[in-house]
Amino acid sequence: MKAAILMLAVILTATCNKTPAEELPPPSPSHDDNSIPAPEKTALRVTTYNVGVFGKSGSNTTDMVASMMKELGTKVISMNELDSCTTRNPSFQIKLFAEAMDSWNYTFAPALNYQGGRYGIGIASAPDLQILKRYRLKLEKAGGSEVRALAVCEFADFVFCSTHLDHKSLDAQMVQARQITDWVASNYGTSGKPVILCGDFNALPDSGTITYMKENWTIISPSGFTYPASAPTKCIDYIMVYNNAAGAAVKVLDSQIPVDFKSGNVRVASDHLPVYADIVLP
């Protein structure tokens, strides 16, 4: 691992073995009754969502996305494409989203400077999930389009990670995927906590990047299309569990690509569809 990897124990939060986890067959992306099933009481619902700076439709969709995530009943969300104090979006977007979620906790991991501010990824989590540790891993550009990042929140019973891999260079994707896996193996390989990784990988299921990830991670999200939201043709957004001993004990109850929201139009809220998984932690 190169010295360029940077890990910060505290992220900006208020600034302008091969044993797989239990798998389910890929479910359909929606439900016949046009409703989203509530998670079972024993389950933790985790979600990944590339929110497209809350503006791919031309209007601010922060409140719409928050309403949909409340309807979904998720407890923790990986979020891609967030602005902080840029010309494009002068607000601190993840902070505003967390406020719209009724005072959720949040972690922002800026990947690069952009238009006078920062652009990156983040994690938002329900208030009853206390964040014990926060990390940011700066991923190498490696000849790709731009610097990328990994955001990590450690909770009492699990570790939750968010990333967004390069969208142009397969070589850069592989470098970034290896960095993430090496860091998780070094820090949580023998941990008693499952590690959940979510995000927009910009990689198809049969790509070299996802093939590599499957050597160390178990994908628990559906194989249905997630992009573009208006008429999906690609599966590039994933939820996966690291194959340590704790990860092997995770039970997957359900995983879906929800599209039938009553509280918002998922086709215009972003250019990606959200993905969730219901898991039972060991």
C-alpha positions in Angstrom: 0.0 0.0 0.0 1.4 3.3 -1.0 2.1 6.1 1.5 -0.4 8.2 -0.3 -3.2 6.5 1.6 -4.5 8.9 4.2 -6.6 7.8 7.1 -8.2 10.4 9.4 -9.8 9.3 12.6 -12.2 12.2 12.6 -13.9 13.3 9.4 -15.4 16.7 8.7 -18.9 16.5 10.0 -19.9 20.1 10.6 -18.2 22.3 8.0 -19.3 24.9 4.8 -11.1 -16.9 4.8 -13.7 -16.8 1.9 -16.7 -18.1 3.9 -19.6 -16.2 2.4 -22.4 -14.6 4.3 -25.8 -16.2 3.8 -27.1 -15.3 0.3 -30.6 -15.1 -1.2 -31.6 -15.5 -4.8 -31.8 -12.1 -6.5 -35.3 -10.7 -5.9 -37.3 -8.7 -8.3 -36.7 -4.9 -8.2 -40.3 -4.0 -7.1 -43.4 -5.3 -5.6 -46.8 -6.2 -7.2 -48.8 -4.3 -4.5 -46.8 -1.1 -5.1 -45.6 -1.0 -1.5 -42.3 -1.3 0.2 -42.2 -4.1 2.8 -41.3 -3.0 6.3 -38.2 -4.6 7.8 -38.6 -7.4 10.3 -38.1 -6.3 13.9 -34.9 -8.3 14.1 -33.5 -6.8 10.9 -31.2 -3.9 10.2 -32.1 -2.2 7.0 -29.1 -0.7 5.2 -29.2 1.4 2.0 -26.9 2.6 -0.7 -28.0 5.6 -2.8 -26.1 7.7 -5.3 -28.1 10.9 -4.8 -26.5 12.9 -7.6 -25.9 16.0 -5.6 -29.7 16.1 -5.0 -30.1 17.9 -8.3 -29.9 15.7 -11.4 -33.6 16.5 -12.2 -32.9 20.3 -12.2 -34.5 20.9 -8.8 -33.4 20.3 -5.2 -34.5 16.8 -4.2 -33.1 16.8 -0.6 -36.5 16.8 1.1 -37.9 14.2 -1.4 -35.1 11.8 -0.8 -35.4 12.2 2.9 -39.1 11.5 2.7 -38.4 8.4 0.7 -35.8 7.1 3.0 -38.2 7.6 6.0 -40.8 5.6 4.1 -38.2 3.0 3.4 -37.4 2.6 7.1 -33.7 2.4 6.6 -31.3 2.9 9.5 -28.1 3.7 7.8 -27.4 5.1 4.3 -24.3 5.2 2.1 -24.6 8.3 0.0 -22.6 9.1 -3.2 -22.1 12.5 -5.0 -22.4 15.1 -2.3 -21.4 18.7 -2.4 -20.2 20.9 0.5 -20.1 24.6 0.0 -19.6 24.6 -3.8 -20.7 27.1 -6.3 -23.1 24.5 -7.7 -24.5 23.8 -4.2 -23.5 26.3 -1.6 -25.0 24.3 1.2 -23.4 21.4 3.2 -25.7 18.8 1.6 -25.3 15.8 3.9 -25.9 18.0 6.9 -29.2 19.3 5.4 -30.2 15.8 4.6 -29.5 14.6 8.1 -31.6 17.5 9.5 -34.4 16.5 7.1 -34.2 13.0 8.5 -34.9 14.4 12.0 -31.5 15.0 13.4 -29.6 11.9 12.1 -25.9 11.6 12.5 -23.7 12.0 9.5 -20.1 11.7 8.2 -18.8 13.4 5.2 -15.7 12.2 3.3 -14.6 14.7 0.8 -12.7 13.2 -2.2 -11.6 16.4 -3.9 -11.8 20.2 -3.9 -14.5 21.4 -6.3 -15.9 24.9 -7.2 -14.6 26.5 -4.0 -15.8 23.7 -1.8 -15.7 19.9 -1.5 -17.2 17.0 -3.4 -17.4 13.5 -2.0 -19.4 10.8 -0.3 -21.0 10.2 3.1 -22.9 8.1 5.6 -26.1 9.1 7.4 -27.4 7.0 10.3 -30.3 7.0 12.7 -29.7 8.7 16.1 -29.9 5.4 18.0 -26.9 4.1 16.2 -24.0 5.6 18.0 -20.9 6.2 15.9 -17.9 5.0 17.8 -15.2 5.7 15.2 -15.0 7.5 11.9 -12.4 7.1 9.2 -11.6 8.4 5.8 -9.4 6.5 3.3 -8.2 8.6 0.4 -8.1 6.3 -2.6 -5.5 6.7 -5.3 -6.4 8.4 -8.6 -4.3 5.7 -10.3 -4.7 7.2 -13.8 -8.5 7.5 -13.4 -10.8 10.5 -13.7 -10.4 11.9 -10.2 -9.5 11.1 -6.6 -12.0 8.9 -4.8 -12.6 8.1 -1.1 -13.9 5.6 1.4 -16.0 6.7 4.4 -16.2 4.4 7.4 -18.3 4.5 10.5 -17.9 1.9 13.2 -21.0 1.2 15.3 -21.4 -1.0 18.4 -22.3 -4.1 16.4 -21.1 -3.5 12.8 -18.9 -1.4 10.6 -20.4 0.5 7.7 -18.5 1.7 4.6 -19.3 3.9 1.6 -17.4 4.3 -1.6 -17.7 5.5 -5.2 -15.2 4.1 -7.6 -13.7 5.6 -10.8 -16.2 5.8 -13.7 -13.7 5.8 -16.6 -10.7 3.6 -15.8 -11.0 -0.1 -15.0 -7.4 -0.1 -13.9 -8.1 2.7 -11.4 -11.2 0.8 -10.2 -9.0 -2.2 -9.5 -6.4 -0.2 -7.6 -9.2 1.5 -5.5 -10.9 -1.9 -4.9 -7.7 -3.4 -3.6 -7.0 -0.4 -1.4 -10.4 -0.8 0.2 -10.1 -4.5 0.7 -6.5 -4.3 2.1 -7.5 -1.6 4.6 -10.6 -3.5 5.8 -8.5 -6.7 6.1 -5.9 -4.9 8.1 -8.3 -3.1 10.4 -11.2 -5.5 10.7 -10.1 -8.8 9.3 -10.1 -10.5 12.7 -12.8 -8.2 14.2 -15.9 -9.6 15.8 -17.9 -7.1 13.8 -19.3 -7.6 10.3 -18.2 -5.0 7.7 -20.7 -3.8 5.2 -19.5 -2.0 2.1 -21.9 0.0 -0.1 -21.7 2.3 -3.0 -21.6 3.1 -6.7 -18.8 0.9 -8.1 -19.3 2.0 -11.7 -18.7 -1.7 -12.5 -21.0 -4.4 -14.0 -21.5 -7.7 -12.3 -19.2 -9.5 -14.8 -16.5 -6.9 -14.6 -13.0 -7.5 -13.4 -13.6 -5.2 -10.5 -16.7 -7.1 -9.2 -15.0 -10.4 -9.9 -12.1 -9.3 -7.7 -14.5 -8.1 -4.9 -16.2 -11.5 -4.8 -12.9 -13.0 -3.7 -13.1 -11.2 -0.4 -16.7 -9.9 -0.2 -20.2 -11.4 -0.5 -22.6 -9.3 -2.6 -26.0 -9.2 -0.8 -27.8 -6.7 -3.1 -29.9 -7.7 -6.1 -28.5 -8.1 -9.6 -31.2 -5.8 -11.0 -30.5 -2.6 -12.9 -29.9 0.6 -10.8 -28.8 3.1 -13.5 -30.1 5.3 -15.1 -33.1 5.7 -12.8 -35.4 6.9 -15.6 -35.0 3.6 -17.5 -32.3 1.4 -15.8 -30.0 -0.7 -18.0 -27.0 -1.3 -15.7 -26.3 -2.8 -12.3 -23.5 -0.7 -10.8 -24.7 0.0 -7.2 -23.9 -2.7 -4.6 -24.1 -3.8 -1.0 -21.6 -6.4 0.2 -20.3 -8.0 3.4 -16.7 -8.7 4.1 -15.8 -12.4 4.4 -14.5 -12.3 8.0 -15.9 -14.7 10.6 -18.5 -12.1 11.7 -19.5 -11.5 8.1 -20.1 -15.2 7.6 -22.7 -15.1 10.4 -24.8 -12.3 8.9 -28.2 -13.4 7.8 -29.8 -11.7 4.8 -33.6 -11.6 5.0 -34.4 -9.4 2.0 -32.8 -7.2 -0.6 -34.5 -5.0 -3.1 -34.3 -2.1 -5.5 -37.3 -0.1 -4.4 -39.2 2.0 -7.0 -42.7 2.3 -5.7 -42.5 5.1 -3.2 -45.6 7.0 -2.1 -43.6 10.0 -0.8 -41.5 10.8 -3.9 -40.7 10.0 -7.5 -37.6 7.8 -7.5 -37.2 8.3 -11.2 -36.4 12.0 -10.8 -35.0 12.1 -7.3 -31.6 11.0 -8.7 -30.1 9.4 -11.7 -29.6 6.2 -9.7 -32.1 4.0 -7.9 -31.6 3.2 -4.2 -30.8 -0.3 -3.1 -31.5 -1.8 0.4 -30.8 -5.0 2.2 -32.3 -6.3 5.5 -29.7 -8.1 7.6 -29.6 -9.8 11.0 -26.3 -9.2 12.7 -24.6 -12.0 14.7 
